[in-house]
Amino acid sequence: MVQVDNKRYSELLKEKKFLEDNRPHDVDGMRRWKHSMSKLLQELELFR
């Protein structure tokens, strides 16, 4: 179970880095980006 948690945590960090590096500039893209980042950050909070 711990190995799965560590794997998921590292996947979330990689996804967060990807989202930070690829932030869109159009309005619709920003809405999707904000929603994705919000969900990702919520899940990362569960690991604390």
N, C-alpha and C positions, 0 to 999 in steps of 0.2 A: 504493500500500500504506500509506503513512504517513497519508494522508487517511482511509482506512478505520479505521486504528488510533485516530486522534484522535477520529473520530466515535464509535467504540465506547467509548472512554475517557469521553467526555462523557456518553454514554448511561448508563454504569455509575455515574457521579457523580450523575446525576439520580435514578436508581433508588435509590441509597444514601440520598440526601436524603429521598426519598419513604418509604422503609422506616423511617428514623429518626423522621420526623414522624407515622407511622401505626403505631405499635407497639401490638399487641393486648394485651388484659388477661386473656384466658382461656388456659387451659393448652394446649389444642390449637393455638390461634392462635399462641401463643408458640413452640411447637415448629416450626411452619411458618416463622415469622418468623426464628427462629435459623438454620434450615437455609438459607433464602434469603439471609440476610445473610452467612453463612459462605461460600457459593458466590460471592457478589458480591465479598467481600473477597479471596478467593483469586484471582479473575480480575484484580482491581485490582493485586494484588501482581505479576502478570506484566508490568505496564507499568513497574515500577520498574527 
